[in-house]
């Protein structure tokens, strides 16, 4: 009789005894567990009812406290700007619409989401008519209806209503009470006694067979396993004398060890890739948030400056037109007018650069991002008397991507080059076709270059070699993120022409990048 047969007989006998004992215990335990389950179900239903009520109250408070404050601030703007803010994807409102009552019919102008044609339900239509009649706001679940005060008929009645659907925060999930465990101590005692008697018999029968046919031959398996655990590379368990069963065990053990080693190496690689991906996503999120805040601040400052600037410019022009001024006074007024005009033009450029646009990628001429970014840094170059050289090839192919983001990339590179070049130095920008059919942007300066020991760190967020207060360390990180999103790469090298640093942005062909984006969107 083989070892496999002996073990099978022992296992069958033990299983029969165990099944008989568990069958009797299961019948007793079933009734206790059923009662506990019913008690748990009742407690769960009670907590769920309380949870729904609390969720509704929390949603109501959130709508009343947050939405009304946002609406009050919104109504302070002119009507065109109100419509613009209603379409803003970042305003926190899921759906917005302007509803007009024309001859008893509701005309709905959906502002967000784009292309929406959703119609209000019967209950919502009733609420809308009540708002038109009473000129008082009304909540309907997660939708707020309120009169649009910019429009009234000759009798002072409301003719327009705003419809806002909010993303309401969910109430925290209720903590369900644990079911009271049934008292199974007597049953457990009987089970342990029964299992003890059954397993004692099985143990006596199997001890002799295991000791003679398994334990002794596997001593060398244990020794080799201990060496494997310690990390001995390439080690395998040696063949054993003991029949087909032991030989099969040895073969399976060696195969398992080989698979574990391969799986371990593959898993380590995947963990490293996942870690790098998460780090890059976190860096991109921080950069995007700070860049958005910077753009908002720049736009706000430009608006604040434009108002007094326009008044000062008009005053200078009126002074210049006055009679009786001597030539010297006219020259001074002319200088004032020229300076104010330059400031006004710069503010227009800043507003144009920071204004929100459609961020969808498109094809455009490679020189356009450079043309829009250079005027914004021209004053910085002129202040330090730095010469700017441009070299734009005539046979450059089109670029596929976002023109505004690439303009930000080039502006950051030119600013860094201007800071690195000495006073009276040179900054050179070029746009050429590369060997892959794409486009290369190059920005180089006449400074001291980038030391080799920090080349691997210059694209890290917040890493900067500038003095405190003169740099944030985000410029090159933004450059790296934007270029990567466009399927390209950026590198730094020594400028053979000017002797300083040379940053090269390599972008792929427009057809290849557009196909890659379509494939990602389909997936």
GUZA-891308 format. One record per residue (C-alpha): x, y, z. Coordinates in steps of 0.05 Angstrom, whole numbers, padded with zeros to 5 digits, always signed. Layout:
% GUZA-891308
XYZ
...
//
This chain:
% GUZA-891308
+00000+00000+00000
+00029+00068-00021
+00038+00127+00024
-00016+00165-00014
-00067+00109-00001
-00050+00106+00073
-00058+00180+00082
-00123+00179+00042
-00153+00125+00088
-00135+00164+00150
-00163+00229+00123
-00229+00196+00103
-00238+00166+00172
-00223+00233+00206
-00269+00269+00158
-00328+00223+00173
-00321+00233+00248
-00312+00308+00240
-00372+00314+00194
-00418+00277+00242
-00398+00322+00300
-00404+00386+00260
-00472+00366+00234
-00501+00361+00304
-00467+00426+00326
-00490+00462+00264
-00563+00447+00277
-00557+00478+00346
-00517+00538+00324
-00563+00553+00266
-00621+00573+00312
-00577+00618+00355
-00546+00652+00294
-00614+00663+00263
-00639+00700+00324
-00575+00742+00327
-00582+00758+00253
-00653+00782+00262
-00632+00827+00319
-00574+00854+00277
-00622+00867+00218
-00669+00908+00261
-00612+00950+00289
-00584+00961+00219
-00651+00985+00191
-00658+01034+00249
-00588+01063+00237
-00601+01068+00163
-00665+01108+00175
-00628+01155+00221
-00572+01160+00170
-00619+01180+00114
-00652+01233+00158
-00585+01262+00179
-00561+01262+00106
-00622+01302+00085
-00612+01352+00140
-00538+01359+00124
-00553+01369+00050
-00604+01423+00066
-00556+01460+00112
-00501+01455+00060
-00545+01484+00005
-00571+01540+00048
-00503+01561+00075
-00459+01554+00014
-00502+01563-00047
-00538+01625-00023
-00472+01659-00006
-00445+01643-00076
-00509+01669-00109
-00508+01734-00070
-00436+01747-00093
-00455+01727-00164
-00511+01778-00169
-00461+01835-00160
-00433+01823-00230
-00461+01847-00297
-00507+01799-00334
-00455+01776-00386
-00405+01760-00331
-00459+01724-00291
-00472+01679-00351
-00397+01667-00358
-00391+01647-00285
-00451+01601-00291
-00414+01564-00347
-00349+01560-00307
-00332+01486-00298
-00298+01502-00232
-00354+01539-00197
-00376+01478-00157
-00446+01476-00189
-00463+01412-00226
-00518+01442-00271
-00538+01515-00285
-00594+01544-00328
-00632+01609-00339
-00707+01598-00345
-00752+01650-00379
-00828+01653-00376
-00855+01671-00445
-00930+01670-00455
-00940+01617-00401
-00885+01572-00430
-00817+01559-00396
-00757+01573-00441
-00694+01539-00413
-00624+01564-00431
-00575+01512-00405
-00508+01544-00385
-00474+01481-00356
-00460+01426-00375
-00447+01445-00447
-00498+01416-00495
-00547+01396-00441
-00621+01394-00457
-00647+01365-00392
-00718+01385-00376
-00746+01397-00306
-00794+01346-00276
-00868+01360-00262
-00853+01377-00189
-00796+01423-00210
-00841+01459-00260
-00891+01472-00205
-00835+01500-00161
-00811+01545-00218
-00880+01575-00228
-00884+01588-00153
-00818+01626-00156
-00844+01668-00215
-00907+01685-00176
-00879+01697-00107
-00808+01723-00126
-00779+01680-00070
-00726+01627-00077
-00745+01555-00066
-00705+01491-00056
-00726+01426-00089
-00682+01368-00065
-00613+01387-00091
-00639+01442-00139
-00645+01516-00121
-00693+01561-00159
-00688+01635-00147
-00712+01698-00184
-00662+01731-00230
-00669+01804-00208
-00639+01834-00271
-00703+01821-00310
-00774+01845-00292
-00835+01863-00334
-00867+01932-00332
-00910+01911-00273
-00848+01890-00232
-00860+01815-00238
-00804+01765-00245
-00791+01741-00317
-00727+01700-00306
-00707+01646-00257
-00639+01614-00243
-00637+01538-00236
-00576+01510-00199
-00563+01437-00184
-00510+01426-00130
-00462+01370-00112
-00485+01357-00041
-00436+01325+00008
-00459+01259+00035
-00468+01248+00109
-00417+01201+00142
-00435+01128+00139
-00468+01102+00203
-00431+01057+00249
-00472+00994+00253
-00473+00957+00319
-00441+00889+00322
-00488+00831+00328
-00489+00800+00397
-00452+00734+00390
-00492+00673+00411
-00468+00632+00470
-00435+00573+00437
-00390+00554+00495
-00426+00488+00511
-00427+00469+00438
-00354+00486+00430
-00336+00442+00490
-00373+00383+00461
-00341+00396+00393
-00270+00399+00421
-00281+00334+00459
-00308+00299+00397
-00253+00326+00352
-00201+00307+00403
-00223+00234+00405
-00228+00231+00329
-00161+00264+00315
-00125+00222+00368
-00143+00160+00329
-00122+00192+00263
-00057+00216+00295
-00039+00146+00319
-00051+00117+00250
-00013+00171+00212
+00046+00181+00259
+00081+00117+00239
+00071+00128+00164
+00093+00201+00167
+00154+00186+00208
+00177+00129+00164
+00158+00152+00095
+00158+00228+00098
+00194+00261+00157
+00260+00224+00152
+00269+00234+00076
+00251+00307+00082
+00308+00326+00129
+00352+00347+00072
+00292+00386+00043
+00289+00426+00108
+00363+00440+00106
+00360+00465+00034
+00297+00506+00049
+00333+00542+00106
+00388+00561+00058
+00336+00586+00007
+00303+00629+00061
+00371+00660+00075
+00374+00683+00002
+00422+00632-00030
+00415+00646-00104
+00406+00588-00153
+00397+00535-00099
+00352+00475-00113
+00328+00417-00070
+00366+00353-00086
+00333+00289-00109
+00310+00242-00054
+00302+00167-00047
+00232+00153-00023
+00186+00136-00080
+00147+00175-00132
+00110+00218-00081
+00174+00248-00053
+00203+00259-00122
+00140+00296-00143
+00144+00339-00080
+00216+00358-00095
+00199+00377-00167
+00140+00418-00145
+00182+00453-00091
+00235+00473-00141
+00184+00498-00191
+00149+00538-00136
+00214+00570-00115
+00231+00591-00187
+00162+00621-00197
+00166+00659-00131
+00233+00689-00150
+00206+00711-00217
+00142+00739-00186
+00183+00776-00133
+00226+00810-00186
+00165+00829-00227
+00128+00855-00165
+00188+00897-00144
+00190+00929-00213
+00115+00943-00212
+00119+00974-00143
+00176+01020-00165
+00137+01041-00227
+00074+01054-00187
+00113+01094-00136
+00144+01138-00190
+00077+01148-00223
+00044+01169-00157
+00101+01218-00142
+00096+01249-00211
+00020+01256-00204
+00027+01289-00136
+00080+01337-00164
+00035+01353-00223
-00024+01368-00178
+00016+01416-00134
+00043+01451-00195
-00025+01457-00228
-00056+01486-00165
-00002+01538-00155
-00001+01556-00229
-00077+01566-00228
-00071+01610-00166
-00015+01651-00198
-00056+01662-00262
-00116+01684-00221
-00073+01732-00181
-00041+01761-00244
-00109+01772-00277
-00135+01806-00214
-00075+01852-00208
-00080+01870-00282
-00153+01889-00274
-00138+01931-00212
-00081+01967-00247
-00120+01981-00311
-00173+02024-00278
-00128+02078-00248
-00081+02071-00308
-00135+02090-00357
-00152+02151-00316
-00079+02173-00312
-00069+02163-00387
-00131+02205-00403
-00108+02259-00356
-00039+02262-00389
-00071+02267-00458
-00117+02323-00436
-00058+02361-00405
-00019+02354-00470
-00077+02386-00508
-00079+02448-00463
-00056+02514-00494
+00000+02555-00465
+00046+02498-00447
+00120+02508-00461
+00161+02457-00500
+00194+02428-00439
+00127+02414-00405
+00101+02382-00468
+00162+02336-00471
+00151+02314-00399
+00078+02301-00411
+00097+02262-00474
+00144+02219-00433
+00089+02206-00382
+00040+02188-00437
+00090+02141-00469
+00107+02106-00403
+00033+02098-00385
+00020+02070-00454
+00074+02018-00446
+00045+01998-00379
-00025+01993-00409
+00001+01949-00466
+00036+01904-00416
-00028+01897-00374
-00065+01876-00437
-00013+01823-00452
-00017+01796-00381
-00093+01794-00384
-00090+01759-00452
-00040+01708-00425
-00078+01692-00361
-00149+01691-00391
-00184+01624-00388
-00187+01589-00456
-00210+01524-00485
-00155+01475-00464
-00169+01425-00520
-00106+01409-00561
-00102+01431-00633
-00053+01440-00690
-00017+01507-00696
+00046+01538-00723
+00108+01523-00682
+00128+01597-00677
+00063+01621-00645
+00079+01601-00572
+00145+01637-00579
+00114+01700-00608
+00063+01705-00551
+00114+01693-00495
+00171+01739-00516
+00133+01805-00506
+00118+01786-00434
+00192+01781-00416
+00218+01836-00461
+00221+01887-00405
+00262+01838-00363
+00313+01832-00419
+00316+01907-00432
+00326+01922-00359
+00391+01882-00358
+00411+01903-00429
+00408+01831-00453
+00405+01819-00528
+00354+01770-00555
+00371+01729-00617
+00316+01692-00655
+00325+01636-00705
+00259+01608-00732
+00267+01560-00790
+00219+01566-00849
+00206+01491-00858
+00182+01476-00787
+00122+01428-00785
+00058+01441-00745
+00054+01425-00671
-00004+01387-00638
-00020+01408-00567
-00040+01469-00526
-00011+01534-00550
-00020+01570-00483
+00017+01516-00444
+00075+01514-00492
+00078+01590-00488
+00085+01583-00412
+00142+01533-00423
+00181+01580-00469
+00168+01640-00424
+00197+01602-00363
+00258+01581-00403
+00271+01652-00428
+00263+01680-00358
+00314+01630-00330
+00362+01645-00387
+00356+01720-00374
+00370+01709-00300
+00430+01664-00316
+00462+01711-00368
+00506+01768-00343
+00485+01840-00353
+00494+01858-00425
+00496+01784-00445
+00457+01746-00497
+00397+01699-00499
+00383+01659-00562
+00317+01623-00580
+00308+01577-00640
+00253+01535-00671
+00275+01479-00718
+00249+01413-00745
+00280+01351-00712
+00300+01284-00742
+00236+01249-00718
+00191+01296-00759
+00173+01338-00698
+00195+01406-00672
+00254+01427-00627
+00251+01491-00585
+00319+01513-00559
+00335+01569-00509
+00408+01583-00492
+00445+01637-00454
+00515+01665-00444
+00518+01649-00370
+00560+01598-00332
+00517+01537-00349
+00486+01483-00305
+00535+01444-00260
+00536+01369-00273
+00521+01352-00201
+00452+01384-00203
+00429+01367-00273
+00388+01309-00247
+00352+01353-00196
+00336+01418-00235
+00268+01392-00257
+00246+01373-00186
+00191+01418-00157
+00217+01475-00111
+00290+01461-00128
+00325+01526-00144
+00396+01554-00142
+00372+01626-00138
+00377+01668-00076
+00317+01666-00027
+00261+01709-00052
+00285+01708-00124
+00259+01640-00146
+00205+01589-00128
+00236+01528-00161
+00171+01514-00200
+00191+01540-00269
+00230+01480-00295
+00183+01432-00260
+00124+01463-00299
+00166+01458-00362
+00179+01384-00351
+00106+01368-00335
+00077+01406-00395
+00128+01376-00444
+00114+01306-00418
+00039+01316-00426
+00053+01335-00499
+00091+01269-00510
+00159+01304-00513
+00221+01310-00471
+00266+01366-00446
+00340+01363-00435
+00396+01410-00414
+00465+01413-00445
+00524+01460-00456
+00513+01516-00507
+00570+01513-00558
+00550+01580-00588
+00542+01622-00524
+00579+01580-00472
+00522+01577-00421
+00463+01529-00413
+00421+01504-00471
+00351+01476-00457
+00320+01436-00514
+00246+01418-00517
+00234+01360-00566
+00162+01350-00589
+00138+01291-00630
+00104+01297-00698
+00033+01325-00695
+00003+01263-00728
+00036+01216-00678
+00016+01257-00617
-00056+01265-00641
-00062+01190-00654
-00035+01175-00585
-00086+01222-00553
-00143+01189-00592
-00121+01120-00569
-00119+01143-00496
-00189+01173-00501
-00217+01109-00531
-00187+01067-00476
//
